[in-house]
Amino acid sequence: MNRVSTGGITGRHNPMVTNCLGTVIRGLKARVTRWSNQNGIPFGWQARFYDRIVRNQTELNNIAEYIENNVVNWQLDEMKT
């Protein structure tokens, strides 16, 4: 018989002890959203995103460069509101 850890607000449905990544992500997003709401921080998750498996160091470097430059690029964007 498998025993599942209990406790916290999730009880027996603790997302950190399941075998499904989606469940863990959903739990994390719920926790962050709840914390931000409780602390009066306006926050929302991006509705859609493009995910990709990083296959090598070159791809990882390109993604890191994009993340680092994204803030600067956003400031230069003529279409932003």
Distance bins in CASP14 RR format, pairs under 12 A and 6 or more apart:
PFRMAT RR
TARGET T0000
AUTHOR 0000-0000-0000
RMODE 2
METHOD distances of the structure
MODEL  1
2 12 0 0 0 0 0 1 0 0 0 0 0
2 17 0 0 0 0 1 0 0 0 0 0 0
2 18 0 0 0 0 0 1 0 0 0 0 0
2 19 0 0 0 0 0 1 0 0 0 0 0
3 12 0 0 0 0 0 1 0 0 0 0 0
3 14 0 0 0 0 0 1 0 0 0 0 0
3 17 0 0 0 0 1 0 0 0 0 0 0
4 10 0 0 0 0 0 1 0 0 0 0 0
4 11 0 0 0 0 1 0 0 0 0 0 0
4 12 1 0 1 0 0 0 0 0 0 0 0
4 13 0 0 0 0 1 0 0 0 0 0 0
4 14 1 0 0 1 0 0 0 0 0 0 0
4 15 0 0 0 0 0 1 0 0 0 0 0
4 16 0 0 0 0 0 1 0 0 0 0 0
4 17 1 0 1 0 0 0 0 0 0 0 0
4 18 0 0 0 0 1 0 0 0 0 0 0
4 19 0 0 0 0 0 1 0 0 0 0 0
5 11 0 0 0 0 1 0 0 0 0 0 0
5 12 0 0 0 0 1 0 0 0 0 0 0
5 13 0 0 0 0 0 1 0 0 0 0 0
5 14 1 0 1 0 0 0 0 0 0 0 0
5 15 0 0 0 0 0 1 0 0 0 0 0
5 16 1 0 0 1 0 0 0 0 0 0 0
5 17 1 0 1 0 0 0 0 0 0 0 0
5 18 0 0 0 0 0 1 0 0 0 0 0
6 12 1 0 1 0 0 0 0 0 0 0 0
6 13 0 0 0 0 1 0 0 0 0 0 0
6 14 1 0 0 1 0 0 0 0 0 0 0
6 16 0 0 0 0 0 1 0 0 0 0 0
6 17 0 0 0 0 1 0 0 0 0 0 0
7 13 0 0 0 0 1 0 0 0 0 0 0
7 14 1 0 0 1 0 0 0 0 0 0 0
7 16 0 0 0 0 0 1 0 0 0 0 0
7 17 0 0 0 0 0 1 0 0 0 0 0
8 14 1 0 0 1 0 0 0 0 0 0 0
8 15 0 0 0 0 0 1 0 0 0 0 0
8 16 0 0 0 0 0 1 0 0 0 0 0
8 31 0 0 0 0 0 1 0 0 0 0 0
9 15 0 0 0 0 0 1 0 0 0 0 0
9 27 0 0 0 0 0 1 0 0 0 0 0
9 30 0 0 0 0 1 0 0 0 0 0 0
9 31 0 0 0 0 1 0 0 0 0 0 0
9 34 0 0 0 0 1 0 0 0 0 0 0
9 35 0 0 0 0 0 1 0 0 0 0 0
10 16 0 0 0 0 1 0 0 0 0 0 0
10 17 0 0 0 0 1 0 0 0 0 0 0
10 18 0 0 0 0 0 1 0 0 0 0 0
10 23 0 0 0 0 0 1 0 0 0 0 0
10 24 0 0 0 0 0 1 0 0 0 0 0
10 26 0 0 0 0 0 1 0 0 0 0 0
10 27 1 0 0 1 0 0 0 0 0 0 0
10 28 0 0 0 0 0 1 0 0 0 0 0
10 30 0 0 0 0 1 0 0 0 0 0 0
10 31 0 0 0 0 1 0 0 0 0 0 0
10 34 0 0 0 0 0 1 0 0 0 0 0
11 17 0 0 0 0 0 1 0 0 0 0 0
12 18 0 0 0 0 0 1 0 0 0 0 0
13 20 0 0 0 0 0 1 0 0 0 0 0
13 23 0 0 0 0 1 0 0 0 0 0 0
13 24 0 0 0 0 0 1 0 0 0 0 0
13 26 0 0 0 0 0 1 0 0 0 0 0
13 27 0 0 0 0 1 0 0 0 0 0 0
13 30 0 0 0 0 0 1 0 0 0 0 0
14 23 0 0 0 0 1 0 0 0 0 0 0
14 24 0 0 0 0 1 0 0 0 0 0 0
14 27 0 0 0 0 1 0 0 0 0 0 0
14 31 0 0 0 0 0 1 0 0 0 0 0
15 21 0 0 0 0 1 0 0 0 0 0 0
15 22 0 0 0 0 1 0 0 0 0 0 0
15 23 1 0 1 0 0 0 0 0 0 0 0
15 24 1 0 1 0 0 0 0 0 0 0 0
15 25 0 0 0 0 1 0 0 0 0 0 0
15 26 1 0 0 1 0 0 0 0 0 0 0
15 27 1 0 1 0 0 0 0 0 0 0 0
15 28 1 0 0 1 0 0 0 0 0 0 0
15 29 0 0 0 0 0 1 0 0 0 0 0
15 30 0 0 0 0 1 0 0 0 0 0 0
15 31 0 0 0 0 1 0 0 0 0 0 0
16 22 0 0 0 0 0 1 0 0 0 0 0
16 23 0 0 0 0 1 0 0 0 0 0 0
16 24 1 0 0 1 0 0 0 0 0 0 0
16 25 0 0 0 0 0 1 0 0 0 0 0
16 26 0 0 0 0 0 1 0 0 0 0 0
16 27 0 0 0 0 1 0 0 0 0 0 0
16 28 0 0 0 0 1 0 0 0 0 0 0
16 31 0 0 0 0 0 1 0 0 0 0 0
17 23 0 0 0 0 1 0 0 0 0 0 0
17 24 0 0 0 0 1 0 0 0 0 0 0
17 27 0 0 0 0 0 1 0 0 0 0 0
18 24 1 0 0 1 0 0 0 0 0 0 0
18 25 0 0 0 0 0 1 0 0 0 0 0
18 26 0 0 0 0 0 1 0 0 0 0 0
18 27 0 0 0 0 1 0 0 0 0 0 0
20 26 0 0 0 0 1 0 0 0 0 0 0
20 27 0 0 0 0 0 1 0 0 0 0 0
21 27 0 0 0 0 0 1 0 0 0 0 0
21 28 0 0 0 0 0 1 0 0 0 0 0
21 51 0 0 0 0 0 1 0 0 0 0 0
22 28 0 0 0 0 1 0 0 0 0 0 0
22 29 0 0 0 0 1 0 0 0 0 0 0
22 30 0 0 0 0 0 1 0 0 0 0 0
22 51 0 0 0 0 0 1 0 0 0 0 0
23 29 0 0 0 0 0 1 0 0 0 0 0
23 30 0 0 0 0 0 1 0 0 0 0 0
24 30 0 0 0 0 0 1 0 0 0 0 0
24 31 0 0 0 0 0 1 0 0 0 0 0
25 31 0 0 0 0 0 1 0 0 0 0 0
25 32 0 0 0 0 0 1 0 0 0 0 0
25 45 0 0 0 0 0 1 0 0 0 0 0
25 49 0 0 0 0 0 1 0 0 0 0 0
25 51 0 0 0 0 0 1 0 0 0 0 0
26 32 0 0 0 0 0 1 0 0 0 0 0
26 33 0 0 0 0 0 1 0 0 0 0 0
26 45 0 0 0 0 0 1 0 0 0 0 0
27 33 0 0 0 0 1 0 0 0 0 0 0
27 34 0 0 0 0 1 0 0 0 0 0 0
27 35 0 0 0 0 0 1 0 0 0 0 0
27 45 0 0 0 0 0 1 0 0 0 0 0
28 34 0 0 0 0 0 1 0 0 0 0 0
28 35 0 0 0 0 0 1 0 0 0 0 0
28 45 0 0 0 0 0 1 0 0 0 0 0
29 35 0 0 0 0 0 1 0 0 0 0 0
29 36 0 0 0 0 0 1 0 0 0 0 0
29 43 0 0 0 0 0 1 0 0 0 0 0
29 44 0 0 0 0 1 0 0 0 0 0 0
29 45 1 0 1 0 0 0 0 0 0 0 0
29 46 0 0 0 0 0 1 0 0 0 0 0
30 36 0 0 0 0 0 1 0 0 0 0 0
30 37 0 0 0 0 0 1 0 0 0 0 0
30 45 0 0 0 0 0 1 0 0 0 0 0
31 37 0 0 0 0 0 1 0 0 0 0 0
31 38 0 0 0 0 0 1 0 0 0 0 0
32 38 0 0 0 0 0 1 0 0 0 0 0
32 39 0 0 0 0 0 1 0 0 0 0 0
32 41 0 0 0 0 1 0 0 0 0 0 0
32 43 1 0 0 1 0 0 0 0 0 0 0
32 44 0 0 0 0 1 0 0 0 0 0 0
32 45 0 0 0 0 1 0 0 0 0 0 0
33 39 0 0 0 0 0 1 0 0 0 0 0
33 40 0 0 0 0 0 1 0 0 0 0 0
33 41 0 0 0 0 0 1 0 0 0 0 0
33 42 0 0 0 0 0 1 0 0 0 0 0
33 43 1 0 0 1 0 0 0 0 0 0 0
33 44 1 0 0 1 0 0 0 0 0 0 0
33 45 1 0 0 1 0 0 0 0 0 0 0
34 40 0 0 0 0 0 1 0 0 0 0 0
34 41 0 0 0 0 0 1 0 0 0 0 0
34 43 0 0 0 0 0 1 0 0 0 0 0
35 41 0 0 0 0 1 0 0 0 0 0 0
35 43 0 0 0 0 1 0 0 0 0 0 0
36 42 1 0 0 1 0 0 0 0 0 0 0
36 43 1 1 0 0 0 0 0 0 0 0 0
36 44 1 0 0 1 0 0 0 0 0 0 0
36 45 0 0 0 0 0 1 0 0 0 0 0
37 43 1 0 0 1 0 0 0 0 0 0 0
37 44 0 0 0 0 1 0 0 0 0 0 0
50 63 0 0 0 0 0 1 0 0 0 0 0
50 66 0 0 0 0 0 1 0 0 0 0 0
51 63 0 0 0 0 0 1 0 0 0 0 0
52 59 0 0 0 0 1 0 0 0 0 0 0
52 60 0 0 0 0 0 1 0 0 0 0 0
52 62 0 0 0 0 0 1 0 0 0 0 0
52 63 0 0 0 0 1 0 0 0 0 0 0
52 66 0 0 0 0 0 1 0 0 0 0 0
53 59 0 0 0 0 1 0 0 0 0 0 0
53 60 0 0 0 0 0 1 0 0 0 0 0
53 63 0 0 0 0 0 1 0 0 0 0 0
54 60 1 0 1 0 0 0 0 0 0 0 0
54 61 0 0 0 0 1 0 0 0 0 0 0
54 62 0 0 0 0 1 0 0 0 0 0 0
54 63 1 0 0 1 0 0 0 0 0 0 0
54 64 0 0 0 0 1 0 0 0 0 0 0
54 66 0 0 0 0 0 1 0 0 0 0 0
55 62 0 0 0 0 0 1 0 0 0 0 0
55 63 0 0 0 0 0 1 0 0 0 0 0
56 62 0 0 0 0 1 0 0 0 0 0 0
56 63 0 0 0 0 0 1 0 0 0 0 0
57 63 0 0 0 0 0 1 0 0 0 0 0
57 64 0 0 0 0 0 1 0 0 0 0 0
58 64 0 0 0 0 0 1 0 0 0 0 0
58 65 0 0 0 0 0 1 0 0 0 0 0
59 65 0 0 0 0 0 1 0 0 0 0 0
59 66 0 0 0 0 0 1 0 0 0 0 0
60 66 0 0 0 0 0 1 0 0 0 0 0
60 67 0 0 0 0 0 1 0 0 0 0 0
61 67 0 0 0 0 0 1 0 0 0 0 0
61 68 0 0 0 0 0 1 0 0 0 0 0
62 68 0 0 0 0 0 1 0 0 0 0 0
62 69 0 0 0 0 0 1 0 0 0 0 0
63 69 0 0 0 0 0 1 0 0 0 0 0
63 70 0 0 0 0 0 1 0 0 0 0 0
64 70 0 0 0 0 0 1 0 0 0 0 0
65 72 0 0 0 0 0 1 0 0 0 0 0
65 73 0 0 0 0 0 1 0 0 0 0 0
66 72 0 0 0 0 0 1 0 0 0 0 0
66 73 0 0 0 0 1 0 0 0 0 0 0
66 74 0 0 0 0 0 1 0 0 0 0 0
67 73 0 0 0 0 0 1 0 0 0 0 0
67 74 0 0 0 0 0 1 0 0 0 0 0
69 75 0 0 0 0 0 1 0 0 0 0 0
69 76 0 0 0 0 0 1 0 0 0 0 0
70 76 0 0 0 0 0 1 0 0 0 0 0
70 77 0 0 0 0 0 1 0 0 0 0 0
71 77 0 0 0 0 0 1 0 0 0 0 0
71 80 0 0 0 0 0 1 0 0 0 0 0
73 79 0 0 0 0 0 1 0 0 0 0 0
73 80 0 0 0 0 0 1 0 0 0 0 0
74 80 1 0 0 1 0 0 0 0 0 0 0
74 81 0 0 0 0 0 1 0 0 0 0 0
END
